Amino acid sequence: MTRHANVSRAGAWDDAACLALIDTLWALRQSLLDQQARLAPRLRAVDPAHQASAINLVHYLALRRIDLRQLQDGLARMGVSSLGRAETHVLANVDKVLGVLHRIAGQRWTALSPDEPTGFHRGPALLARNADALFGPPPAQRGVRIMVTLPSAAATDEGLVASLVDTGMDIARINCAHDGADDWVAMADNVRRAAVHAGRPVQVLMDLAGPKLRTGPLHSAPAVIKFKPKRDALGRVTMPVCLGLRAAGSSASIAGAGVCLGVDARWLQTLGVGDRIDLIDARAAKRRLKVIDRQDAGVLVECDRTAYLTADTVLHLHRHDQDDAGTPLSDLPSTTDELQLQRGDRLRLVSHGLGHNALPAAKGRRAQPATIACTLPQALAHVRKGERIWFDDGRIGGVVQRASAARVDIEITDARDGGEHLAADKGINFPDTRLALPALTARDLDDLEVVAHHADIVGMSFAQAGTDVQALRQRLVDLGAAHLGLVLKIETRRGFEHLPEMLLAAMAGPVAGVMIARGDLAVECGYERMAEVQEEILWACEAAHMPVVWATQVLETLAKTGLPSRAEITDAAMGGRAECVMLNKGPHILDAMRTLNNILQRMQAHQAKKRPLLRALKSWDLGAEPAAPIPARRHHRAAAPDSEALSPAQ
């Protein structure tokens, strides 16, 4: 085909610029096809139903390896598509722009191969088809599904589950890191019953626990009860604090008591209303309690002073007519220690044992740094000096100073002014460390025997490579559950870097999606990069026609407290560019669902993926006449197929 054969000069402008852009686009197009040829063996492993999507993904990745900004500027000056919204139909978009430029330059144009993997209509249609296959169809009033993490109570409270379904839950997420197999089955059964009653499908996603990279247990701290009365602005007591005293070992409740403590049963029988009880608290402060009520289970006492009580505290009945030996306290709620860490402190991460705070040097013993164990000790063998480690969702960070398979010494570099507390069972992130750990643990393999028979979708935590996806697919095949959908949780830096190979591996099966686990991902990639990382995941998945779950802290303040923050409203609106938005559990989850439903319905009239939609605005009126509707365009010939369309891309 002659690329620049003259047809007509009528209507052409800036020919030199047009021809230069055409040459650049031809070279760009060839680079897409070259990459497709190089990856042909991997593309052949993809399920035939996803071949077109896999090829489009390869084209998109090849496109994004090039800095296109200068080309985009030139295309925009010509008034044609600048390839900025080509995700679902990369080659079709390039071909359409080529066709338009040929017409602008007065050059002959013949439509290219009719076998383009996806066109302007087929690309988005494939994404919609895959989303429906994985998550079920969206409700009529909004195009984005709502996923809700079920609380433990969902195993026994059918009414709670019914309320979630009635309020708009489209997918129920069961976190297999918590509760047990019987609870998961009960939750799934309750969801199925509620869906039947509501007359619409609700999918069940069971999220595998994955490797547990968390802080280990700490030494128990001394049991201490602190209480204080309420005071007004002048420090005057407005409400004394009330405690319950009951027989040691009893679990009976005492009406009006904020906390109940155990005492000697015979001593308790001697108490009556109006009696006064003396004690010396843990600070050696003298305090007096007054008995204000006697009940079957014990007595209710009040105090108008602040006090700290421990197991060493002894209560004495204050009576002038008799001596009282007193009674020690028992049944104080147990507490665990927390490490106190400040910038510049040293923290030792070990493979096993109980953690403790820093210990000063003593006779025959050197000073010891604050120490805590890692629940996945084999991870320590991969850590190297100079790498970063983060704890508790990024609240505490440090740099490795010394590393071995048994222990890692860390200098704390990131913590709030005044220090931070690190408790047991908090997350650990190794963003710089190549953790050669399988995404499927022995526990996950066992759990899959239950999940395979009760879930519609399997969530894979800690997905980091294509081999992880292949291992999960093979396990499902072995269990006769190859039909189940997959959701790959992208929560590590390595998982993000290997996203394309995982998408191709997922396309070897029937249907899959991606969850952007933004909490861990922000810690792993850095908060500064999180905004662009989540965008890049959305773009790559759109190119693969793979549905996305927008997750982590969506309307979290609203779900927990009943009032949203301003920032999370905007964040929830951003979630409308995904195919599903996930809410976490909380006491106000129904309010959060209603708010999210409202936001998603409003935003779908303004935004579709990266493309703004210009519906008529009703907020502003400067007294203009009502706008007349734009008349429909009259077509004088049949519409061309996707690959032959010549109008600028939308």
Helices and strands as residue ranges (DSSP letters): H 15-38, H 40-44, G 48-50, H 51-64, H 69-77, H 90-104, H 122-135, E 145-149, G 152-155, H 158-167, E 171-175, H 181-198, E 203-207, E 220-221, E 225-227, E 230-231, E 237-239, E 241-247, E 259-263, H 265-269, E 276-280, E 286-295, E 298-303, E 307-309, E 314-318, E 327-328, E 335-336, E 339-341, E 346-350, E 370-373, G 377-382, E 388-391, E 396-403, E 407-414, E 420-422, E 428-429, H 442-454, E 457-460, H 466-478, E 485-490, H 493-497, H 499-506, E 512-517, H 518-525, H 527-543, E 548-551, H 556-561, H 566-574, G 575-577, E 580-583, H 589-603, E 607-608, E 611-612, G 642-644
